[in-house]
Amino acid sequence: MGAVVATSGMRSQLAQETRRRITFLGICLAVIGLVLTVRVGYWQLRGVTFVDPTQSLVLQPLRGSIVDANGRYLVANSVIYTVGISPHLLREDDREGYLRLLTEVLGMEAREAGTVLDSRQPYVQLGTEVPSATVDELLRRCDEDQYLTASVFRLDPRQQRVYADPRLMASVLGMVLSDGEAAYGIEQQYDAALRGQEGQWASLIDETGQAVLAEWGEYRSPRDGAQVVLTIDRNVQLEAERLLTEALDTYEALRGNILVLDPRTGAVLAMANLPGVNLETLEELQTGDFWRVANTAASAIYEPGSVIKPITLAAALETRSVLPTDTYDDRGEMWVGGRRVANMGDVPYGQLNWTQMLARSANVGAAHLAATMGPARFYEMLRRFGFGDVTGVDLPLEAQGLMRVPNMDTWHMSDLATNSYGQGISMTPLQVAVAYAALANDGVMMRPHLVAEVRWPDGVQRREPAVLRRVLSPQVADQVGEIMAEAMELGMENAMVAGYRFAGKSGTAGVPRDGEYDHRLATPSFVGFGPLPEPRFVILVKLEEVVGDALGLEVAAPIFREMATYLLDYYRVPASQPLAEAG
């Protein structure tokens, strides 16, 4: 199944295909009980293919469309034809009529068309991607002219995906291969619904290759595929991809992600994975380009760095290992399992509360929290937040992440410290966003999902929000959110939006290579939610393999602010409280 970009409204295309099928079936049903002998090619032009030539004909359903949250078409379906002719069946007296068909309808040059008709060959192919409208006109002209017959033509139909924008959310949508198989994204995950159900006619084929519709046997009408309605808003997705494209160009990053979730329902409002692909040429990619077609937000893991620190704090408060009012003495370093753990630049901060710890992104503070909890409680809480397991999002090829735990031979006591600030542990961007969504949703984790509805002709299947589990008490979730918001106001001005309060954290992770960190590269990120006190959005921004000293607070935080500003304006969210100092 190929791809083409829509040049006109997709609604009219779908309506045209529906009218074609209804007209065709009406004609067929009018002759039930009759014995008909027809050319195989004639049935093929009607969208019929032979599965078992000795027993049945198959009626192919139209594949369903994919639309955004507001019903705007992202992917639709069309039918194109391979058109051929049998010149040896033509009478000389009819040559001029068929010459006009080939030149006026199929657009052939007169000289070329004349050569084809004069060849007297059993079959000559005229085109491989002839639009449905052209075939309609060809059949109409044959019907209107008593000297012309469609039976000299062979028209082999095949379906083709039509894209409103072949580059927009390509890894989210996925593709349909030329053999009709779905690959990646929504196309693969919801293939059964989109594909529909085949219909069937009883048939026989005689020794001459003619299709003989004998006494009509079982008839089953095809059921066209369902329409899949996404939770993603096309406008929000466009803005996310615009910001991400600019960031990749500015910082020369290898790839990146922007995710927007509704923490109250788990609905994905935007999922940008770049650089992406053009769905028209997707099959031309090489094997090594898997990451360009896969949805890296759900399928590619990375070390998150300091964005994990609010999770570590939440775990410590939930297990009552520390209190919200506690402080600790930050000496710039500490020893865990015989190995040294240090702040960036080995800076000693002295006595810090949790707000100050997050604002300064103190590694020692996170390690102190993990040590206070101990391995059992710390890793149990990480599991509760969903790390090391799939989220259950409705996408194929979701990754679990990597997490060493004490019962593994590879685990070392020092991992307790490094994991607490996002080193030596790997997860997907989606896992991080879902964990933050639990913080934003009073401690309740919702299953992320990209499909809101599956619309069949005879009914609608709605995807209701699903609770995964309670991760934190409402009190702890509220405490952590407030601490994060105060930390932003204390030292993360680059991420703040004037008039609104957000809770967020920056991260700057190293890039592991062959057991070592490549210090020439960094993965800057920023994750947050808001506006407080009733968060509506979780936003994750991540760039990968940025060359140089690329801090999350300097690189990713401004992108977070731009995305948040757009969302607040687009959804007309009223301001929470004035923040005169916000930039």
C-alpha positions as CSV (number, residue, x, y, z in Angstrom):
1,M,0.0,0.0,0.0
2,G,1.6,3.2,-1.1
3,A,1.2,6.8,0.1
4,V,0.2,10.1,-1.4
5,V,-0.2,13.6,-0.1
6,A,-3.8,14.9,-0.2
7,T,-4.2,17.8,-2.6
8,S,-7.9,18.3,-1.8
9,G,-10.3,17.6,1.0
10,M,-10.0,14.1,2.4
11,R,-13.7,14.0,3.3
12,S,-14.7,14.2,-0.4
13,Q,-12.3,11.4,-1.3
14,L,-13.8,9.1,1.3
15,A,-17.3,10.0,0.3
16,Q,-16.4,9.2,-3.3
17,E,-15.1,5.8,-2.4
18,T,-18.2,5.0,-0.3
19,R,-20.5,6.0,-3.2
20,R,-18.4,3.8,-5.5
21,R,-18.9,0.8,-3.3
22,I,-22.6,1.4,-2.7
23,T,-23.3,1.7,-6.5
24,F,-21.3,-1.4,-7.2
25,L,-23.1,-3.5,-4.7
26,G,-26.4,-2.3,-5.8
27,I,-25.8,-3.4,-9.4
28,C,-24.6,-6.8,-8.2
29,L,-27.5,-7.5,-5.9
30,A,-29.9,-6.6,-8.8
31,V,-28.7,-9.7,-10.7
32,I,-28.7,-12.2,-7.9
33,G,-29.9,-15.6,-9.1
34,L,-28.7,-15.0,-12.7
35,V,-25.8,-16.9,-14.3
36,L,-23.2,-14.5,-15.5
37,T,-20.0,-15.0,-17.4
38,V,-17.5,-12.1,-17.1
39,R,-13.9,-11.4,-17.7
40,V,-11.6,-11.7,-14.7
41,G,-10.3,-8.2,-15.4
42,Y,-13.9,-6.8,-15.2
43,W,-14.3,-8.0,-11.7
44,Q,-10.9,-6.7,-10.8
45,L,-11.8,-3.2,-11.9
46,R,-14.7,-3.3,-9.5
47,G,-12.4,-3.9,-6.5
48,V,-12.7,-7.7,-6.5
49,T,-9.7,-10.0,-6.3
50,F,-9.5,-13.8,-6.4
51,V,-8.3,-15.5,-3.3
52,D,-9.1,-19.0,-4.3
53,P,-10.0,-19.0,-8.0
54,T,-11.9,-22.2,-7.8
55,Q,-14.2,-21.2,-4.9
56,S,-14.6,-17.6,-4.1
57,L,-14.2,-13.9,-4.8
58,V,-13.1,-11.5,-2.1
59,L,-14.5,-8.1,-1.6
60,Q,-11.8,-5.8,-0.1
61,P,-12.9,-3.3,2.6
62,L,-11.6,0.2,2.7
63,R,-9.0,0.9,5.4
64,G,-10.2,3.2,8.1
65,S,-9.0,6.8,8.6
66,I,-7.2,8.4,11.5
67,V,-8.2,11.8,12.8
68,D,-7.0,14.1,15.5
69,A,-8.9,15.0,18.7
70,N,-11.0,17.6,16.8
71,G,-11.9,15.3,13.9
72,R,-9.3,16.7,11.5
73,Y,-8.1,14.1,9.0
74,L,-4.5,12.9,9.5
75,V,-4.6,9.7,7.4
76,A,-7.3,8.6,4.9
77,N,-7.6,6.0,2.2
78,S,-7.9,6.1,-1.5
79,V,-7.9,3.6,-4.4
80,I,-5.5,3.7,-7.3
81,Y,-5.4,1.3,-10.3
82,T,-3.0,-0.4,-12.6
83,V,-4.7,0.0,-16.0
84,G,-4.0,-2.2,-19.0
85,I,-5.7,-3.0,-22.3
86,S,-6.1,-6.0,-24.6
87,P,-5.6,-4.6,-28.1
88,H,-6.2,-8.0,-29.8
89,L,-9.9,-7.7,-28.7
90,L,-10.5,-4.5,-30.5
91,R,-12.4,-4.1,-33.8
92,E,-10.8,-1.9,-36.4
93,D,-14.0,0.2,-36.6
94,D,-13.7,1.0,-32.9
95,R,-10.1,2.1,-33.0
96,E,-10.8,5.9,-33.0
97,G,-13.1,5.6,-30.0
98,Y,-10.4,3.8,-27.9
99,L,-7.8,6.3,-29.2
100,R,-9.8,9.1,-27.7
101,L,-10.1,7.2,-24.4
102,L,-6.4,6.8,-24.1
103,T,-5.5,10.3,-25.0
104,E,-8.4,12.3,-23.5
105,V,-8.9,10.2,-20.3
106,L,-5.6,8.6,-19.6
107,G,-3.5,11.5,-21.0
108,M,-1.4,9.5,-23.4
109,E,0.3,11.0,-26.4
110,A,-1.6,10.3,-29.6
111,R,1.4,8.6,-31.2
112,E,2.0,6.4,-28.2
113,A,-1.7,5.5,-27.9
114,G,-1.8,4.6,-31.6
115,T,1.2,2.3,-31.2
116,V,-0.5,0.5,-28.3
117,L,-3.8,-0.1,-30.2
118,D,-2.0,-1.3,-33.3
119,S,0.1,-3.8,-31.4
120,R,-2.7,-6.4,-31.2
121,Q,-1.0,-7.7,-28.1
122,P,-3.0,-9.7,-25.5
123,Y,-2.1,-7.2,-22.8
124,V,-0.4,-3.8,-22.6
125,Q,0.0,-1.9,-19.3
126,L,-1.0,1.7,-19.6
127,G,-0.4,3.0,-16.0
128,T,0.3,1.9,-12.5
129,E,-1.0,4.7,-10.4
130,V,-4.2,5.8,-12.1
131,P,-6.5,7.7,-9.7
132,S,-10.1,6.6,-9.0
133,A,-11.5,9.6,-10.7
134,T,-9.8,8.7,-13.9
135,V,-11.1,5.2,-13.8
136,D,-14.6,6.5,-13.1
137,E,-14.4,8.7,-16.2
138,L,-13.1,5.8,-18.3
139,L,-16.0,3.6,-17.3
140,R,-18.5,6.4,-17.8
141,R,-17.3,7.0,-21.3
142,C,-17.5,3.3,-22.1
143,D,-21.1,3.2,-20.7
144,E,-22.2,6.1,-22.8
145,D,-20.7,4.9,-26.1
146,Q,-22.4,1.9,-27.6
147,Y,-19.3,1.0,-29.6
148,L,-17.0,0.9,-26.6
149,T,-16.8,-1.7,-23.8
150,A,-14.9,-1.7,-20.6
151,S,-14.2,-5.4,-21.0
152,V,-11.1,-4.7,-23.1
153,F,-9.5,-3.0,-20.1
154,R,-8.0,-4.6,-17.1
155,L,-8.1,-2.5,-14.0
156,D,-6.3,-3.9,-10.9
157,P,-7.1,-1.8,-7.8
158,R,-5.0,-1.3,-4.7
159,Q,-5.5,0.9,-1.7
160,Q,-3.3,3.8,-0.9
161,R,-2.9,5.9,2.3
162,V,-3.4,9.6,1.9
163,Y,-1.7,12.0,4.4
164,A,-2.7,15.5,5.3
165,D,1.0,16.0,6.1
166,P,3.4,13.1,5.4
167,R,5.9,14.4,8.0
168,L,3.6,15.3,10.9
169,M,3.8,12.8,13.8
170,A,5.1,10.1,11.3
171,S,6.4,7.8,14.1
172,V,3.1,8.1,16.0
173,L,1.0,7.2,13.0
174,G,3.1,4.5,11.6
175,M,2.7,3.2,8.0
176,V,1.1,0.6,5.8
177,L,3.6,-1.3,3.6
178,S,3.1,-2.0,-0.1
179,D,1.9,-5.5,0.7
180,G,-0.8,-4.2,3.0
181,E,0.9,-5.0,6.3
182,A,0.9,-2.3,9.0
183,A,4.1,-1.3,10.7
184,Y,4.8,0.9,13.7
185,G,2.5,3.4,15.5
186,I,-1.2,3.6,15.4
187,E,-1.4,1.8,12.1
188,Q,0.1,-1.3,13.7
189,Q,-1.5,-1.1,17.1
190,Y,-5.0,-0.6,15.7
191,D,-4.6,-2.6,12.5
192,A,-7.5,-5.0,13.3
193,A,-9.9,-2.1,13.6
194,L,-8.5,-0.1,10.7
195,R,-8.3,-3.0,8.3
196,G,-12.0,-3.9,8.5
197,Q,-13.4,-7.3,7.4
198,E,-13.4,-8.8,3.9
199,G,-16.6,-9.8,2.1
200,Q,-17.1,-12.8,-0.1
201,W,-18.9,-14.1,-3.2
202,A,-19.2,-17.7,-4.4
203,S,-17.6,-18.2,-7.8
204,L,-16.0,-20.6,-10.3
205,I,-13.3,-20.1,-12.9
206,D,-13.6,-22.2,-16.1
207,E,-10.7,-23.7,-18.1
208,T,-10.5,-20.6,-20.3
209,G,-9.8,-18.3,-17.3
210,Q,-13.2,-16.8,-17.3
211,A,-15.0,-16.1,-14.0
212,V,-18.4,-17.7,-13.9
213,L,-20.8,-16.6,-11.3
214,A,-23.0,-19.6,-11.1
215,E,-26.0,-20.0,-8.8
216,W,-25.3,-17.4,-6.2
217,G,-23.9,-18.9,-3.1
218,E,-23.1,-17.2,0.2
219,Y,-22.7,-13.5,0.0
220,R,-21.0,-11.5,2.7
221,S,-20.7,-7.7,2.4
222,P,-17.3,-6.2,3.3
223,R,-17.1,-4.2,6.5
224,D,-15.0,-1.1,6.0
225,G,-12.4,-0.3,8.6
226,A,-13.1,1.9,11.6
227,Q,-12.1,5.5,12.1
228,V,-9.6,5.9,14.8
229,V,-9.8,9.2,16.8
230,L,-6.6,10.3,18.6
231,T,-6.2,12.3,21.8
232,I,-3.6,14.3,20.0
233,D,-4.6,17.8,18.9
234,R,-3.0,18.5,15.5
235,N,-2.3,22.2,16.4
236,V,-0.5,21.2,19.6
237,Q,1.5,18.6,17.7
238,L,2.5,21.1,15.1
239,E,3.7,23.5,17.8
240,A,5.7,20.8,19.5
241,E,7.3,19.7,16.3
242,R,8.1,23.3,15.4
243,L,9.8,24.0,18.7
244,L,11.7,20.7,18.5
245,T,12.8,21.2,14.9
246,E,14.3,24.6,15.9
247,A,16.0,23.2,18.9
248,L,17.6,20.3,17.0
249,D,18.9,22.8,14.4
250,T,20.1,25.3,17.1
251,Y,21.9,22.8,19.3
252,E,22.8,20.3,16.6
253,A,21.3,17.5,18.6
254,L,21.1,14.0,17.3
255,R,17.3,13.7,18.1
256,G,14.8,14.8,20.6
257,N,11.3,14.6,22.1
258,I,8.5,16.8,23.3
259,L,5.7,15.2,25.2
260,V,2.4,16.7,26.5
261,L,0.1,14.7,28.7
262,D,-3.1,15.4,30.5
263,P,-2.3,14.1,34.0
264,R,-5.9,13.8,34.9
265,T,-6.7,11.3,32.2
266,G,-3.4,10.0,30.8
267,A,-4.4,11.4,27.4
268,V,-1.4,12.3,25.2
269,L,-2.0,15.7,23.7
270,A,1.3,15.8,21.7
271,M,4.1,13.4,21.1
272,A,7.0,14.8,19.0
273,N,9.9,12.5,18.0
274,L,12.4,14.1,15.7
275,P,14.1,13.9,13.3
276,G,11.3,12.0,11.7
277,V,10.6,10.6,8.3
278,N,8.4,11.3,5.3
279,L,5.6,8.7,5.2
280,E,5.7,8.8,1.4
281,T,9.2,7.4,1.3
282,L,9.4,5.5,4.6
283,E,10.1,2.1,2.9
284,E,13.3,3.5,1.4
285,L,15.0,3.7,4.8
286,Q,17.8,1.4,5.7
287,T,17.8,-1.0,8.6
288,G,20.0,1.2,10.7
289,D,17.4,4.0,10.5
290,F,15.1,2.1,12.9
291,W,15.2,4.9,15.4
292,R,13.9,7.4,12.8
293,V,10.7,5.4,12.3
294,A,10.2,4.1,15.8
295,N,8.4,6.2,18.4
296,T,11.4,7.0,20.5
297,A,9.3,8.6,23.2
298,A,8.0,5.1,24.1
299,S,10.6,2.8,22.5
300,A,14.0,4.4,23.2
301,I,15.6,4.5,26.6
302,Y,18.1,7.1,28.1
303,E,19.6,8.1,31.4
304,P,17.3,10.8,32.7
305,G,19.8,12.7,34.9
306,S,18.5,15.1,37.5
307,V,14.8,15.1,36.5
308,I,14.6,11.9,38.6
309,K,15.4,13.9,41.8
310,P,11.8,14.9,42.5
311,I,10.8,11.3,42.3
312,T,13.5,10.4,44.8
313,L,12.3,13.1,47.1
314,A,8.7,11.9,46.7
315,A,9.7,8.3,47.5
316,A,11.5,9.4,50.7
317,L,8.5,11.4,51.9
318,E,6.1,8.7,51.0
319,T,8.1,6.1,53.0
320,R,8.5,8.6,55.8
321,S,12.2,8.3,55.6
322,V,12.4,12.1,55.9
323,L,10.0,14.9,56.7
324,P,9.1,17.9,54.5
325,T,10.7,20.2,57.1
326,D,14.0,18.2,57.4
327,T,17.3,19.6,56.3
328,Y,20.7,17.9,55.6
329,D,24.3,19.0,55.6
330,D,25.6,19.1,52.1
331,R,29.4,18.8,52.1
332,G,29.8,18.5,48.3
333,E,30.5,14.8,48.5
334,M,29.7,11.5,50.3
335,W,30.8,7.9,50.1
336,V,28.4,5.1,49.3
337,G,29.5,1.5,49.0
338,G,33.1,2.6,49.1
339,R,32.6,4.9,46.1
340,R,32.6,8.7,46.0
341,V,29.5,10.6,45.0
342,A,29.8,14.4,44.4
343,N,27.9,17.5,43.3
344,M,28.7,19.0,40.0
345,G,31.9,20.9,40.5
346,D,32.3,19.3,44.0
347,V,30.5,22.4,45.4
348,P,29.5,22.1,49.2
349,Y,26.2,23.8,49.8
350,G,26.0,23.5,53.6
351,Q,22.7,23.1,55.3
352,L,19.9,22.7,52.7
353,N,16.2,22.1,52.8
354,W,14.5,20.1,50.0
355,T,13.5,23.1,48.0
356,Q,17.1,24.3,48.0
357,M,18.3,20.8,47.2
358,L,16.2,20.7,44.0
359,A,17.0,24.3,43.1
360,R,20.7,23.6,43.3
361,S,20.3,20.1,41.8
362,A,22.5,18.7,44.5
363,N,23.5,15.1,43.8
364,V,24.6,14.6,47.4
365,G,21.1,15.5,48.5
366,A,19.5,12.9,46.3
367,A,22.0,10.3,47.4
368,H,21.3,11.2,51.1
369,L,17.6,10.6,50.5
370,A,18.2,7.2,48.9
371,A,20.6,6.2,51.6
372,T,18.1,7.2,54.3
373,M,15.4,5.0,52.5
374,G,17.7,2.0,52.0
375,P,17.7,-0.2,48.9
376,A,14.5,-2.1,49.6
377,R,12.3,0.9,50.0
378,F,14.0,3.0,47.3
379,Y,13.7,0.4,44.5
380,E,10.2,-0.6,45.6
381,M,9.2,3.1,45.1
382,L,10.9,3.3,41.7
383,R,8.9,0.2,40.7
384,R,5.7,1.9,42.0
385,F,6.5,4.9,39.8
386,G,6.6,2.5,36.8
387,F,10.3,2.4,36.1
388,G,11.5,-1.0,34.8
389,D,8.1,-1.8,33.3
390,V,6.0,-0.7,30.4
391,T,3.3,1.9,30.9
392,G,0.8,0.0,28.8
393,V,0.4,2.8,26.3
394,D,-1.5,1.8,23.1
395,L,1.6,1.8,20.9
396,P,3.7,-1.2,19.7
397,L,7.4,-1.8,20.7
398,E,7.2,0.0,24.1
399,A,10.5,-0.4,26.0
400,Q,10.7,-1.4,29.7
401,G,13.8,0.5,30.6
402,L,16.8,-0.8,32.5
403,M,17.2,-0.9,36.2
404,R,19.6,-2.8,38.3
405,V,18.3,-3.9,41.7
406,P,20.0,-5.5,44.8
407,N,19.3,-9.1,43.8
408,M,21.2,-8.8,40.6
409,D,24.9,-9.7,40.4
410,T,25.6,-6.5,38.5
411,W,24.2,-4.3,41.2
412,H,26.6,-2.4,43.5
413,M,25.7,-0.4,46.7
414,S,26.9,2.7,44.9
415,D,24.1,2.3,42.4
416,L,21.7,3.3,45.3
417,A,23.3,6.7,45.1
418,T,23.8,7.2,41.4
419,N,20.3,5.9,40.5
420,S,18.9,8.5,42.9
421,Y,20.0,11.3,40.6
422,G,19.5,9.6,37.3
423,Q,22.7,7.8,36.4
424,G,23.1,4.1,35.8
425,I,19.4,3.8,35.3
426,S,17.5,4.1,32.0
427,M,13.9,4.8,31.0
428,T,11.8,6.1,28.2
429,P,10.7,9.7,28.0
430,L,7.1,8.4,28.3
431,Q,7.9,6.7,31.6
432,V,9.3,9.9,33.0
433,A,6.3,12.0,31.9
434,V,3.9,9.4,33.3
435,A,5.7,9.5,36.7
436,Y,5.5,13.3,36.8
437,A,1.8,13.0,35.9
438,A,1.3,10.9,39.0
439,L,2.9,13.8,41.0
440,A,0.5,16.2,39.3
441,N,-2.6,14.0,39.8
442,D,-2.7,13.8,43.6
443,G,-0.5,10.7,43.5
444,V,-2.7,8.7,41.1
445,M,-1.0,7.3,38.0
446,M,-3.1,7.1,34.9
447,R,-2.4,4.8,31.9
448,P,-1.2,6.9,29.0
449,H,-3.2,6.6,25.8
450,L,-3.3,8.1,22.3
451,V,-6.7,6.9,21.1
452,A,-9.9,8.4,22.4
453,E,-12.4,6.5,20.2
454,V,-12.7,3.8,17.6
455,R,-15.7,4.7,15.4
456,W,-17.4,1.8,13.5
457,P,-20.3,2.4,11.1
458,D,-22.6,0.7,13.7
459,G,-21.2,2.0,16.9
460,V,-18.4,3.8,18.9
461,Q,-15.9,2.2,21.2
462,R,-14.6,4.9,23.6
463,R,-11.3,4.6,25.4
464,E,-12.1,5.6,29.0
465,P,-9.3,6.9,31.3
466,A,-7.8,4.0,33.3
467,V,-6.1,4.2,36.7
468,L,-2.9,2.2,37.0
469,R,-2.4,2.6,40.7
470,R,-2.0,5.1,43.5
471,V,1.7,5.9,43.8
472,L,1.6,8.5,46.5
473,S,-0.7,9.9,49.1
474,P,-2.5,13.1,48.1
475,Q,-0.6,14.9,50.9
476,V,2.8,13.8,49.7
477,A,2.0,14.6,46.1
478,D,0.9,18.1,47.1
479,Q,4.0,18.6,49.2
480,V,6.4,17.6,46.4
481,G,4.5,19.7,43.9
482,E,4.8,22.8,46.2
483,I,8.5,22.1,46.8
484,M,9.2,21.8,43.1
485,A,7.3,25.0,42.4
486,E,9.3,26.9,45.0
487,A,12.5,25.5,43.6
488,M,11.6,26.8,40.2
489,E,10.9,30.2,41.6
490,L,14.2,30.1,43.4
491,G,16.5,29.2,40.6
492,M,14.8,28.1,37.3
493,E,13.6,31.4,35.8
494,N,14.2,30.1,32.3
495,A,11.3,27.7,32.7
496,M,8.8,30.1,34.3
497,V,5.7,31.6,32.7
498,A,4.5,34.9,33.9
499,G,1.2,34.7,35.8
500,Y,1.3,31.0,36.3
501,R,2.9,28.5,38.7
502,F,4.6,25.4,37.4
503,A,6.4,22.6,39.2
504,G,9.4,21.3,37.3
505,K,13.0,20.1,37.2
506,S,15.9,20.3,34.8
507,G,18.3,17.5,34.0
508,T,21.6,17.1,32.3
509,A,22.6,13.5,31.7
510,G,25.8,12.1,30.3
511,V,25.8,9.8,27.3
512,P,27.1,6.3,28.1
513,R,29.5,4.7,25.6
514,D,31.1,1.3,26.0
515,G,30.7,1.5,29.8
516,E,32.0,5.0,30.1
517,Y,30.5,8.5,29.8
518,D,31.3,10.5,26.7
519,H,31.8,13.9,28.3
520,R,31.8,15.6,25.0
521,L,28.1,15.0,24.7
522,A,25.1,15.7,26.9
523,T,21.3,15.0,27.1
524,P,19.6,18.1,28.4
525,S,16.0,17.9,29.5
526,F,13.2,19.7,31.5
527,V,10.0,18.1,32.8
528,G,7.3,19.9,34.7
529,F,3.5,20.2,35.2
530,G,1.0,23.0,35.8
531,P,-0.4,25.4,36.2
532,L,-0.8,25.0,39.9
533,P,-2.9,24.3,41.9
534,E,-4.9,22.3,39.3
535,P,-2.3,21.0,36.8
536,R,-3.6,20.4,33.3
537,F,-0.4,19.6,31.5
538,V,2.7,17.6,31.9
539,I,5.4,18.7,29.5
540,L,8.7,16.9,28.8
541,V,11.5,18.3,26.7
542,K,14.6,16.3,25.9
543,L,17.4,16.7,23.4
544,E,19.9,13.9,22.9
545,E,23.7,14.0,22.2
546,V,24.2,17.7,22.2
547,V,27.8,18.6,21.8
548,G,29.4,20.8,24.5
549,D,28.3,22.1,27.8
550,A,24.6,21.8,27.3
551,L,22.7,22.2,30.6
552,G,19.1,21.3,30.8
553,L,18.3,24.6,32.6
554,E,19.9,26.6,29.7
555,V,18.8,24.4,26.7
556,A,15.6,22.6,27.5
557,A,14.0,25.0,30.1
558,P,13.3,27.8,27.5
559,I,11.7,25.3,25.2
560,F,9.5,24.1,28.1
561,R,8.4,27.7,28.7
562,E,7.5,28.2,25.1
563,M,5.5,25.0,25.0
564,A,3.7,25.9,28.2
565,T,3.0,29.4,27.0
566,Y,1.4,28.0,23.9
567,L,-0.8,25.5,25.8
568,L,-2.0,28.1,28.2
569,D,-3.0,30.4,25.4
570,Y,-4.5,27.7,23.1
571,Y,-6.6,26.1,25.8
572,R,-7.4,29.6,27.4
573,V,-6.3,28.6,30.8
574,P,-6.7,31.5,33.3
575,A,-3.7,32.8,35.2
576,S,-3.1,31.3,38.6
577,Q,-1.3,34.1,40.4
578,P,0.9,37.0,39.4
579,L,4.6,36.4,39.3
580,A,6.2,39.7,38.6
581,E,9.7,38.2,38.7
582,A,8.9,35.6,36.0
583,G,10.6,36.1,32.7
